[in-house]
Amino acid sequence: MPDAHFCKSAQGWLELGNPREALRELKKIRADFQGHPVVLAVWLDAWIASGRWAQARQLGEKLCSEFPGEPGFWLGCAYATRRSRGGGLAAASAVLERVVDMFPKEWAVPFNLACYHCKLEKMEDAQRLLMRAVRIGGESVRQAALHDEDLESLWMWVANELPMTGDSTN
């Protein structure tokens, strides 16, 4: 099963911060395995890591269409959409707005959507979404919020007022 090894090797290169080597390994995978969802997910991660936003966005959209129940594909698609030509924050936000309610146990979806809303200066929406993310993911999500530069304008609120138990509605 050399294809599986190439895929794992590509993942390893990504973990080491070397997307160029990851792409090299992915190209070694036989054509009949290139369409496997695991392989496609690694391609998405590699294109994101290498800043190939148009390719990542296109693949992200394809993966979201084919596997709508996979939150990681939506997150990757939104991330690439934010950075691709013709994309931006509003377009990335729209990607996650469509699915935020589909993943009630995934803190990363409302968290990333909160980041987009914060950068778009929709502070009430950002706070509501961040509360939702913290209710799902707990203290580690609060800590992530305190270090995410997209949420910088909410850092004081996060540190001093963000409720852990969530006393507001989704």
C-alpha positions as CSV (number, residue, x, y, z in Angstrom):
1,M,0.0,0.0,0.0
2,P,2.5,2.7,-1.0
3,D,-0.3,5.2,-1.6
4,A,-1.3,5.1,2.1
5,H,2.4,5.7,2.9
6,F,2.7,8.6,0.6
7,C,-0.5,10.1,2.1
8,K,0.9,9.6,5.7
9,S,4.2,11.0,4.6
10,A,2.5,14.1,3.2
11,Q,0.6,14.5,6.5
12,G,3.9,14.3,8.4
13,W,5.5,16.9,6.2
14,L,2.6,19.2,6.9
15,E,3.0,18.6,10.6
16,L,6.7,19.6,10.2
17,G,5.7,22.8,8.4
18,N,6.9,21.7,5.0
19,P,4.1,21.9,2.5
20,R,6.4,21.6,-0.5
21,E,7.5,18.1,0.5
22,A,3.9,17.3,1.3
23,L,2.8,18.2,-2.2
24,R,5.6,16.1,-3.6
25,E,4.4,13.1,-1.7
26,L,0.8,13.6,-2.7
27,K,1.8,13.7,-6.4
28,K,3.2,10.1,-5.9
29,I,-0.2,8.7,-5.1
30,R,-1.7,6.8,-8.0
31,A,-4.5,8.4,-10.0
32,D,-7.1,5.9,-8.9
33,F,-6.5,6.9,-5.3
34,Q,-6.3,10.7,-5.8
35,G,-10.1,11.0,-5.3
36,H,-10.2,9.3,-1.9
37,P,-11.6,11.7,0.7
38,V,-8.5,11.2,3.0
39,V,-6.2,12.1,0.1
40,L,-8.3,15.0,-0.9
41,A,-8.3,16.3,2.7
42,V,-4.5,16.2,2.7
43,W,-4.4,18.0,-0.6
44,L,-6.6,20.7,0.9
45,D,-4.4,21.1,3.9
46,A,-1.3,21.2,1.7
47,W,-2.7,23.9,-0.6
48,I,-3.7,25.9,2.4
49,A,-0.3,25.5,4.1
50,S,1.4,26.6,0.8
51,G,-0.9,29.6,0.3
52,R,-2.4,28.2,-2.9
53,W,-5.7,29.8,-2.1
54,A,-7.6,29.4,-5.4
55,Q,-6.8,25.7,-5.5
56,A,-7.7,25.3,-1.9
57,R,-11.0,27.1,-2.2
58,Q,-12.0,25.1,-5.3
59,L,-11.2,21.8,-3.6
60,G,-12.8,23.0,-0.4
61,E,-16.0,23.8,-2.2
62,K,-16.0,20.4,-3.9
63,L,-15.4,18.6,-0.6
64,C,-18.2,20.5,1.1
65,S,-20.5,19.6,-1.7
66,E,-19.6,15.9,-1.7
67,F,-19.2,15.5,2.1
68,P,-21.4,18.1,3.7
69,G,-21.3,16.4,7.1
70,E,-17.5,16.9,7.6
71,P,-16.9,20.2,9.5
72,G,-13.2,20.2,8.7
73,F,-14.0,20.7,5.0
74,W,-16.2,23.7,5.7
75,L,-13.5,25.2,7.9
76,G,-10.8,24.7,5.3
77,C,-13.1,26.1,2.6
78,A,-13.9,29.2,4.6
79,Y,-10.2,29.7,5.5
80,A,-9.2,29.5,1.8
81,T,-12.2,31.6,0.7
82,R,-11.1,34.4,3.1
83,R,-7.7,34.5,1.4
84,S,-8.5,33.8,-2.2
85,R,-9.1,36.4,-5.0
86,G,-12.7,37.2,-5.1
87,G,-13.2,35.9,-1.5
88,G,-12.6,37.9,1.6
89,L,-14.1,38.0,5.1
90,A,-17.7,38.3,4.1
91,A,-17.5,35.4,1.7
92,A,-15.7,33.2,4.3
93,S,-18.4,34.2,6.8
94,A,-21.1,33.1,4.4
95,V,-19.5,29.7,4.0
96,L,-19.8,29.0,7.7
97,E,-23.1,30.8,8.3
98,R,-24.7,28.2,6.1
99,V,-23.6,25.3,8.3
100,V,-23.0,26.6,11.8
101,D,-26.2,24.9,13.1
102,M,-25.3,21.6,11.4
103,F,-22.4,21.1,13.8
104,P,-23.7,21.7,17.4
105,K,-20.8,19.8,19.0
106,E,-18.0,21.4,17.0
107,W,-16.6,24.5,18.7
108,A,-14.3,25.4,15.8
109,V,-17.2,26.4,13.5
110,P,-18.7,29.1,15.7
111,F,-15.2,30.1,16.8
112,N,-14.0,30.8,13.3
113,L,-17.3,32.5,12.4
114,A,-16.8,34.7,15.5
115,C,-13.4,35.6,14.1
116,Y,-14.9,36.6,10.8
117,H,-17.7,38.6,12.5
118,C,-15.2,40.4,14.7
119,K,-13.0,41.4,11.7
120,L,-16.2,42.6,10.0
121,E,-17.0,44.7,13.1
122,K,-20.2,42.7,13.9
123,M,-19.3,42.6,17.6
124,E,-22.6,41.4,19.0
125,D,-22.7,38.5,16.6
126,A,-19.0,37.7,17.3
127,Q,-19.7,37.7,21.1
128,R,-22.7,35.4,20.7
129,L,-20.8,33.0,18.5
130,L,-17.8,33.0,20.9
131,M,-20.1,32.2,23.8
132,R,-21.4,29.3,21.8
133,A,-17.9,28.1,21.0
134,V,-16.8,28.3,24.7
135,R,-20.0,26.4,25.8
136,I,-19.0,23.6,23.5
137,G,-15.2,23.6,24.0
138,G,-14.7,25.1,27.5
139,E,-11.7,26.9,28.9
140,S,-9.3,25.9,26.1
141,V,-11.5,27.8,23.6
142,R,-11.4,30.8,25.9
143,Q,-7.7,30.7,26.0
144,A,-7.5,30.3,22.2
145,A,-9.7,33.4,21.9
146,L,-7.3,35.4,24.0
147,H,-4.5,34.6,21.6
148,D,-6.3,34.9,18.3
149,E,-5.5,38.2,16.6
150,D,-8.7,38.1,14.7
151,L,-10.4,38.5,18.1
152,E,-8.1,41.2,19.4
153,S,-10.8,43.8,19.7
154,L,-12.7,41.4,22.0
155,W,-9.8,40.3,24.2
156,M,-10.9,42.5,27.2
157,W,-14.4,41.1,26.9
158,V,-13.2,37.6,26.7
159,A,-10.9,38.0,29.7
160,N,-13.5,39.8,31.9
161,E,-17.0,39.0,30.8
162,L,-17.2,35.9,28.6
163,P,-19.5,33.5,30.5
164,M,-18.2,29.9,30.8
165,T,-21.6,28.4,31.2
166,G,-23.3,30.5,28.5
167,D,-26.2,32.5,29.9
168,S,-27.4,33.5,26.4
169,T,-29.1,31.6,23.6
170,N,-27.4,30.3,20.5
